[in-house]
């Protein structure tokens, strides 16, 4: 039961994940960071089965770092998303598929623009302006679709994130009390506290 969503502007992406880890009716953790830093300007957030998400994310992060060391350069967000999609597709056709849904948020320094990629556990991928995984998508897509504009600013995106929190608190049976909120822009990745919204 994860809440994972993100909003992309022209020069930033805000990624939001809940901090809870649950299995069936048991909450196992309430302070988990479900984001993985792949490069200085690319962030991957994950949702799904706890073991699969950790295993797959560590594998991706390790291979991306190895590529960067061998080639003395980082992959762009588009290249990273395609690599991740390829690894999910290969796992899907093996005896051990990964039940992982991902959002890849990044800032491409070469193109001077931000990008957000939606990838599901069946290795379907799309470049999108906003995205959600998990049950929260049932509630948030309508809010983001109504409020989003291609010229959205960082402050407007923060206000939209706050509206999303309010909708989840009002409508969703599960109370996600804590979230990890990270912004990726031309300066890299930095975290925003919930009370700053």
C-alpha positions in Angstrom: 0.0 0.0 0.0 2.3 2.8 -1.3 1.7 6.4 -2.3 4.1 7.6 -4.9 3.6 10.6 -7.3 5.5 13.3 -9.0 5.0 16.5 -11.0 7.4 17.9 -13.7 7.8 21.5 -14.7 10.1 22.9 -17.4 13.2 23.0 -15.1 12.3 20.8 -12.1 10.6 17.7 -10.9 9.0 17.2 -7.5 8.9 13.5 -6.3 6.8 12.4 -3.4 6.7 9.0 -1.7 5.1 7.9 1.6 7.5 6.6 4.3 5.5 3.6 5.4 6.4 -0.1 4.7 3.5 -2.5 5.3 2.7 -6.1 4.6 -0.9 -7.2 4.8 -2.3 -5.5 8.0 1.1 -5.0 9.6 3.1 -1.7 9.4 6.8 -2.6 9.6 8.4 0.8 9.2 7.2 4.4 9.2 10.5 6.2 8.2 11.6 4.5 4.9 13.0 6.7 2.1 11.7 5.1 -1.1 13.9 7.2 -3.4 17.3 6.2 -4.8 19.8 8.7 -6.1 21.1 7.5 -9.4 23.2 10.5 -10.4 23.6 14.1 -9.2 20.6 15.1 -11.3 18.5 11.9 -11.4 16.3 10.3 -8.8 14.3 7.1 -8.9 11.4 6.5 -6.6 10.1 2.9 -6.1 6.9 1.2 -4.9 5.9 -2.5 -4.7 7.0 -5.5 -2.7 9.6 -4.4 -0.1 12.2 -7.1 -1.0 11.8 -6.6 -4.7 12.1 -2.8 -4.5 15.3 -2.9 -2.4 16.9 -5.6 -4.5 16.1 -4.1 -7.8 17.0 -0.5 -6.7 20.4 -1.6 -5.4 21.1 -3.4 -8.6 20.2 -0.4 -10.8 22.1 2.0 -8.6 25.2 -0.1 -8.6 25.1 -0.6 -12.4 24.6 3.1 -13.0 27.5 4.0 -10.8 29.7 1.4 -12.5 28.8 2.9 -15.9 29.7 6.4 -14.6 33.0 5.3 -13.3 34.0 3.3 -16.5 32.9 6.1 -18.9 33.6 9.2 -16.8 30.1 10.6 -17.5 26.6 10.3 -16.1 23.7 8.9 -18.1 20.9 11.4 -18.9 17.4 10.9 -17.4 16.2 9.5 -20.7 19.1 7.0 -20.9 18.6 5.9 -17.3 14.8 5.4 -17.8 15.5 3.2 -20.9 18.2 1.2 -19.1 15.8 0.6 -16.1 13.0 -0.4 -18.5 15.3 -2.8 -20.3 16.3 -4.4 -17.0 12.7 -4.8 -15.9 11.8 -6.3 -19.2 14.7 -8.8 -18.9 13.6 -9.7 -15.4 10.0 -10.1 -16.5 11.1 -12.8 -19.0 13.2 -14.7 -16.4 12.2 -16.9 -13.5 12.4 -14.0 -11.1 10.5 -11.0 -12.2 10.6 -7.8 -10.0 7.3 -6.4 -8.7 8.5 -2.8 -8.8 6.8 0.4 -10.1 9.1 3.3 -10.6 9.1 7.0 -11.3 12.4 8.4 -12.7 12.8 12.1 -12.2 15.8 14.0 -13.6 17.2 17.2 -15.0 19.0 16.8 -18.3 21.9 19.3 -18.3 22.6 18.8 -22.0 19.0 19.7 -23.0 18.5 22.1 -20.1 15.1 20.6 -19.2 13.5 18.4 -16.6 12.0 15.0 -17.4 9.7 12.5 -15.6 9.3 8.9 -16.6 6.6 6.5 -15.5 7.6 2.8 -15.5 5.5 -0.1 -14.2 6.3 -3.6 -13.2 5.5 -4.9 -16.7 8.2 -2.6 -18.1 5.9 -0.2 -19.8 7.4 3.3 -19.9 6.2 6.8 -20.8 7.5 10.3 -20.5 4.8 12.2 -18.6 4.2 15.6 -17.0 2.8 14.1 -13.8 2.4 10.5 -12.6 1.3 8.3 -9.7 1.7 4.7 -8.7 -0.3 2.8 -6.1 -3.9 3.3 -4.8 -3.2 7.1 -4.5 -3.5 7.3 -8.3 -7.2 6.7 -8.1 -7.5 10.0 -6.3 -4.7 12.1 -7.5 -4.8 11.9 -11.3 -8.0 13.9 -11.4 -6.5 16.6 -9.2 -3.2 16.8 -11.1 -5.0 16.8 -14.5 -7.2 19.7 -13.4 -4.5 21.8 -11.9 -1.4 21.1 -14.0 -0.2 23.4 -16.7 2.9 23.0 -18.8 4.2 26.4 -17.5 3.8 25.3 -13.8 6.3 27.0 -11.5 7.9 25.4 -8.5 5.7 27.3 -6.0 2.6 26.3 -8.0 3.7 22.7 -8.0 4.3 22.8 -4.2 0.7 24.1 -3.8 -0.5 21.3 -6.0 1.3 18.7 -3.9 -0.4 20.2 -0.8 -3.8 19.8 -2.5 -2.9 16.1 -3.2 -2.1 15.6 0.4 -5.4 17.1 1.4 -7.3 14.9 -1.1 -5.6 11.7 0.2 -6.3 12.7 3.8 -10.0 13.4 3.1 -10.8 10.6 0.6 -8.4 7.7 1.2 -9.0 5.1 3.9 -5.2 4.8 4.6 -3.6 7.7 6.4 -0.2 8.5 5.1 1.2 10.7 7.8 4.8 11.2 6.6 6.1 11.8 3.1 9.5 12.2 1.5 9.5 15.2 -0.9 12.5 15.8 -3.1 13.1 18.3 -5.9 15.4 17.7 -8.9 16.5 20.8 -10.8 19.6 22.3 -12.4 21.3 22.5 -9.0 20.8 18.8 -8.3 18.6 17.1 -5.8 17.4 18.5 -2.5 14.7 17.5 0.0 11.8 19.6 1.2 10.2 19.2 4.6 6.5 18.6 4.7 5.9 21.7 6.9 7.6 23.9 4.2 4.6 23.3 1.9 
